[in-house]
Amino acid sequence: MPKTALVTGASGQIGSYLSEILIENGYNVFGFVRKGKEERLVDKVEPLFGDLEDLNSLEKAIAISSPDEIYNLAALSNARVSINEPEYTMKVNLLPVIKICEVVRRLNPKIKIFQAGSAEFYGNMSGVVDENTAFDPKNPYAIAKLAAFQFIKYSREMQGLFSCNGIIFNSESSKRGEAFVTKKITDSVVKIKKGKLEKLSLGNLNSQRDWIHAKDTANAIYQIMQQPSSSDYVISLGEDHTVRDFVDLAFKYVGMNIYWKGEGVNEKGYDKNGKLLVEVNPEFFRPDDRVIKGNNSKLKSIGWRPHYSFPEIIKEMVEFDINK
């Protein structure tokens, strides 16, 4: 008898990779999506229409799909947007998690639950972080996600549900949305190469991230849910790179080299002929900028390994933007 999975956020980059993995492993997959987003679903994923603001539609989707596993990936995921819409952020990033746990507890406590958390939990701290590092969220998105994290933990420890959290670091791929800086970089670099854009404006070039390929993230999520007991895991590549590193490699993959001059807000990137290609705009600086990387040793202890290196992630994204 094949297993059934319900994936919220199935039309997003991690959700689509996860759907493919589940289908490859013989699952029947339902995707909880908004009307008009179903065309972004992977083939063989059956859409169930609803919205995170409508908890009744979420409950109905669980009842219709009767899943063995629920993967909650849907959220308002832009930290900057959450600052302007804190109430909405709490509503869509916390309440659906509570609803999922309560419905599972009522309908079938054997249903497994995965909740997508975020490296934003750690705020602007520095260094290597793991599942036991103290959290210090600095924006409404992180606060709402952390509340959901704690409710998942509560449902596991106090109510006996199989409920897992993934503390997911920046996940990238050719499917990355337009609102994120990595997509802005690769898209702009390709446009500069083609003569369609003069220069790229960015925030803090020294900002560091632990970037991981979204497919490696999806594989990690799947493996976490196949364990005999539920727990929480950091999902990261385990490396830290600067925005400048990302820019350097993106230009490299279109056959251009960047030469940097200046420091801080005065730092600029030029081509070999001295043409300005990259500049710093203080308006893009984030007040909660962090310098962390994830310790993924717990994840590796269950057999997970990444398949994409940092340069391979960027190369894929650049090649996609070249060919689109």
Buried (B, 14 or more C-beta within 10 A) or exposed (E): EEBBBBBBBBBBBBBBBBBBBBBEEEBBBBBBBBEEBBEBBBEEBBBBBBBBEEBEBBBBBBEEBEBBBBBBBBBBBBBEBBBEBBEBBBBBBBBBBBBBBBBBBEEEEEBBBBBBBBBBBBBEBEEBBBBEBEBBBBBBBBBBBBBBBBBBBBBBEEEEBBBBBBBBBBBBBBBBEEEBBBBBBBBBBBBBBEEEBEBBEBBBBBBBBBBBBBBBBBBBBBBBBEBEEBBBBBBBBBBBBBBBBBBBBBBBBBEBEBEBEEEEBEBBBBBEEEEEBBBBEEEBEBEBBBBBBBBBEBBBEEEBEBEBEBEEBBBBBBBBBBEE
